[in-house]
Amino acid sequence: MQVNSSKTKEMIIGPLAKINLPLLTTPIGTIERVSSFKLLGVHIESSLSWSTHVNSILKKATSRLYFLKQFKRAGLSNNHLLHYYTSLQSYDKFRNTVPCLALCSH
C-alpha cells in the first residue's frame, strides 16, 4: 500500500505543536502539516477546540433558516414549509449517523 501524499495530512496535538518539528517526507513527496481538518463531517483542530466545528454548523443552520424564511415570505403553505424542514432534518440525521456508525462499530 502506498501513501498518497496529496491526500495525507499531518496534525500535531499537544505540547509538541509548539515545537518547530521537521515536515514528514516520503519517497513520493512531503506530507502537509495542518492545524485543522475535517474527518467524517467533524472539524478537528490541533488545539482540540470545537469553535471551527460549531461555526460550520451555525453557518449551515443559518443558511437553511434563511431559505425557510424566504419560502414563507413567498407564500408557501405551512404544509410545504413543514415538508422542507422535515426533509432537512432527515438528511441531517442520516449524515450524522454515518460517521457514528464508522466510529462506533463493534
ChimeraX commands (.cxc) that place a marker at each C-alpha (Angstrom):
marker #1 position 0.00,0.00,0.00 radius 0.5
marker #1 position 1.32,3.45,-0.87 radius 0.5
marker #1 position 0.60,6.71,0.92 radius 0.5
marker #1 position -1.00,9.35,-1.29 radius 0.5
marker #1 position 0.95,12.40,-0.15 radius 0.5
marker #1 position -1.51,14.80,-1.83 radius 0.5
marker #1 position -4.37,13.50,0.32 radius 0.5
marker #1 position -2.44,12.77,3.53 radius 0.5
marker #1 position -2.25,15.44,6.24 radius 0.5
marker #1 position -0.31,15.65,9.48 radius 0.5
marker #1 position -1.61,17.37,12.60 radius 0.5
marker #1 position 0.40,17.65,15.80 radius 0.5
marker #1 position -1.65,17.77,19.01 radius 0.5
marker #1 position -0.41,18.76,22.44 radius 0.5
marker #1 position 2.83,20.37,23.65 radius 0.5
marker #1 position 4.77,19.18,20.58 radius 0.5
marker #1 position 2.67,21.52,18.44 radius 0.5
marker #1 position 4.64,24.47,19.82 radius 0.5
marker #1 position 7.96,22.98,18.72 radius 0.5
marker #1 position 9.08,23.54,15.13 radius 0.5
marker #1 position 9.43,19.90,14.03 radius 0.5
marker #1 position 10.61,18.95,10.53 radius 0.5
marker #1 position 7.94,18.02,7.99 radius 0.5
marker #1 position 7.29,14.36,7.25 radius 0.5
marker #1 position 8.66,13.25,3.91 radius 0.5
marker #1 position 8.01,10.13,1.86 radius 0.5
marker #1 position 9.65,8.93,-1.34 radius 0.5
marker #1 position 6.62,10.37,-3.18 radius 0.5
marker #1 position 6.61,13.79,-1.51 radius 0.5
marker #1 position 6.26,15.89,1.63 radius 0.5
marker #1 position 3.22,15.49,3.90 radius 0.5
marker #1 position 1.34,18.74,4.51 radius 0.5
marker #1 position 1.06,19.86,8.15 radius 0.5
marker #1 position -2.30,21.38,9.09 radius 0.5
marker #1 position -3.77,22.93,12.23 radius 0.5
marker #1 position -7.32,21.70,11.47 radius 0.5
marker #1 position -9.12,19.32,9.11 radius 0.5
marker #1 position -12.49,17.71,8.54 radius 0.5
marker #1 position -12.83,14.00,9.32 radius 0.5
marker #1 position -16.16,12.22,8.83 radius 0.5
marker #1 position -18.02,15.53,8.99 radius 0.5
marker #1 position -16.33,16.75,12.19 radius 0.5
marker #1 position -13.87,19.65,12.12 radius 0.5
marker #1 position -10.88,18.76,14.30 radius 0.5
marker #1 position -8.38,21.40,15.48 radius 0.5
marker #1 position -4.89,20.88,16.88 radius 0.5
marker #1 position -5.95,22.86,19.98 radius 0.5
marker #1 position -8.88,20.41,20.38 radius 0.5
marker #1 position -11.25,23.38,20.33 radius 0.5
marker #1 position -14.78,22.98,18.95 radius 0.5
marker #1 position -15.01,26.54,17.59 radius 0.5
marker #1 position -14.43,25.66,13.91 radius 0.5
marker #1 position -16.93,22.79,14.04 radius 0.5
marker #1 position -19.57,24.86,15.86 radius 0.5
marker #1 position -19.11,27.79,13.45 radius 0.5
marker #1 position -19.53,25.42,10.49 radius 0.5
marker #1 position -22.78,24.03,11.89 radius 0.5
marker #1 position -24.09,27.51,12.71 radius 0.5
marker #1 position -23.32,28.71,9.19 radius 0.5
marker #1 position -25.21,25.76,7.70 radius 0.5
marker #1 position -28.19,26.22,10.05 radius 0.5
marker #1 position -28.34,29.96,9.32 radius 0.5
marker #1 position -28.38,29.28,5.60 radius 0.5
marker #1 position -31.22,26.79,5.93 radius 0.5
marker #1 position -33.25,29.12,8.13 radius 0.5
marker #1 position -32.77,31.89,5.57 radius 0.5
marker #1 position -34.31,29.74,2.84 radius 0.5
marker #1 position -37.15,28.74,5.16 radius 0.5
marker #1 position -37.89,32.44,5.77 radius 0.5
marker #1 position -37.75,33.17,2.05 radius 0.5
marker #1 position -40.20,30.35,1.32 radius 0.5
marker #1 position -42.55,31.68,4.00 radius 0.5
marker #1 position -42.37,35.21,2.55 radius 0.5
marker #1 position -43.09,33.77,-0.91 radius 0.5
marker #1 position -46.39,32.48,0.46 radius 0.5
marker #1 position -45.73,28.73,0.65 radius 0.5
marker #1 position -48.26,26.90,2.76 radius 0.5
marker #1 position -47.36,25.66,6.22 radius 0.5
marker #1 position -47.57,22.11,4.86 radius 0.5
marker #1 position -44.86,22.85,2.26 radius 0.5
marker #1 position -42.68,24.59,4.86 radius 0.5
marker #1 position -43.03,21.61,7.18 radius 0.5
marker #1 position -42.11,19.25,4.32 radius 0.5
marker #1 position -38.94,21.29,3.56 radius 0.5
marker #1 position -37.99,21.42,7.25 radius 0.5
marker #1 position -38.52,17.69,7.87 radius 0.5
marker #1 position -36.58,16.74,4.74 radius 0.5
marker #1 position -33.62,18.75,6.07 radius 0.5
marker #1 position -33.91,17.02,9.44 radius 0.5
marker #1 position -33.96,13.59,7.78 radius 0.5
marker #1 position -30.87,14.46,5.75 radius 0.5
marker #1 position -29.00,15.71,8.82 radius 0.5
marker #1 position -29.91,12.63,10.87 radius 0.5
marker #1 position -28.63,10.35,8.09 radius 0.5
marker #1 position -25.49,12.42,7.54 radius 0.5
marker #1 position -24.67,12.46,11.27 radius 0.5
marker #1 position -25.40,8.74,11.72 radius 0.5
marker #1 position -22.95,7.53,9.08 radius 0.5
marker #1 position -19.80,8.87,10.85 radius 0.5
marker #1 position -21.08,7.49,14.15 radius 0.5
marker #1 position -21.54,4.05,12.62 radius 0.5
marker #1 position -18.00,4.20,11.23 radius 0.5
marker #1 position -16.52,5.30,14.58 radius 0.5
marker #1 position -18.73,3.23,16.88 radius 0.5
marker #1 position -18.51,-0.14,15.13 radius 0.5
marker #1 position -18.16,-3.12,17.46 radius 0.5
marker link #1:1,2 radius 0.2
marker link #1:2,3 radius 0.2
marker link #1:3,4 radius 0.2
marker link #1:4,5 radius 0.2
marker link #1:5,6 radius 0.2
marker link #1:6,7 radius 0.2
marker link #1:7,8 radius 0.2
marker link #1:8,9 radius 0.2
marker link #1:9,10 radius 0.2
marker link #1:10,11 radius 0.2
marker link #1:11,12 radius 0.2
marker link #1:12,13 radius 0.2
marker link #1:13,14 radius 0.2
marker link #1:14,15 radius 0.2
marker link #1:15,16 radius 0.2
marker link #1:16,17 radius 0.2
marker link #1:17,18 radius 0.2
marker link #1:18,19 radius 0.2
marker link #1:19,20 radius 0.2
marker link #1:20,21 radius 0.2
marker link #1:21,22 radius 0.2
marker link #1:22,23 radius 0.2
marker link #1:23,24 radius 0.2
marker link #1:24,25 radius 0.2
marker link #1:25,26 radius 0.2
marker link #1:26,27 radius 0.2
marker link #1:27,28 radius 0.2
marker link #1:28,29 radius 0.2
marker link #1:29,30 radius 0.2
marker link #1:30,31 radius 0.2
marker link #1:31,32 radius 0.2
marker link #1:32,33 radius 0.2
marker link #1:33,34 radius 0.2
marker link #1:34,35 radius 0.2
marker link #1:35,36 radius 0.2
marker link #1:36,37 radius 0.2
marker link #1:37,38 radius 0.2
marker link #1:38,39 radius 0.2
marker link #1:39,40 radius 0.2
marker link #1:40,41 radius 0.2
marker link #1:41,42 radius 0.2
marker link #1:42,43 radius 0.2
marker link #1:43,44 radius 0.2
marker link #1:44,45 radius 0.2
marker link #1:45,46 radius 0.2
marker link #1:46,47 radius 0.2
marker link #1:47,48 radius 0.2
marker link #1:48,49 radius 0.2
marker link #1:49,50 radius 0.2
marker link #1:50,51 radius 0.2
marker link #1:51,52 radius 0.2
marker link #1:52,53 radius 0.2
marker link #1:53,54 radius 0.2
marker link #1:54,55 radius 0.2
marker link #1:55,56 radius 0.2
marker link #1:56,57 radius 0.2
marker link #1:57,58 radius 0.2
marker link #1:58,59 radius 0.2
marker link #1:59,60 radius 0.2
marker link #1:60,61 radius 0.2
marker link #1:61,62 radius 0.2
marker link #1:62,63 radius 0.2
marker link #1:63,64 radius 0.2
marker link #1:64,65 radius 0.2
marker link #1:65,66 radius 0.2
marker link #1:66,67 radius 0.2
marker link #1:67,68 radius 0.2
marker link #1:68,69 radius 0.2
marker link #1:69,70 radius 0.2
marker link #1:70,71 radius 0.2
marker link #1:71,72 radius 0.2
marker link #1:72,73 radius 0.2
marker link #1:73,74 radius 0.2
marker link #1:74,75 radius 0.2
marker link #1:75,76 radius 0.2
marker link #1:76,77 radius 0.2
marker link #1:77,78 radius 0.2
marker link #1:78,79 radius 0.2
marker link #1:79,80 radius 0.2
marker link #1:80,81 radius 0.2
marker link #1:81,82 radius 0.2
marker link #1:82,83 radius 0.2
marker link #1:83,84 radius 0.2
marker link #1:84,85 radius 0.2
marker link #1:85,86 radius 0.2
marker link #1:86,87 radius 0.2
marker link #1:87,88 radius 0.2
marker link #1:88,89 radius 0.2
marker link #1:89,90 radius 0.2
marker link #1:90,91 radius 0.2
marker link #1:91,92 radius 0.2
marker link #1:92,93 radius 0.2
marker link #1:93,94 radius 0.2
marker link #1:94,95 radius 0.2
marker link #1:95,96 radius 0.2
marker link #1:96,97 radius 0.2
marker link #1:97,98 radius 0.2
marker link #1:98,99 radius 0.2
marker link #1:99,100 radius 0.2
marker link #1:100,101 radius 0.2
marker link #1:101,102 radius 0.2
marker link #1:102,103 radius 0.2
marker link #1:103,104 radius 0.2
marker link #1:104,105 radius 0.2
marker link #1:105,106 radius 0.2
view
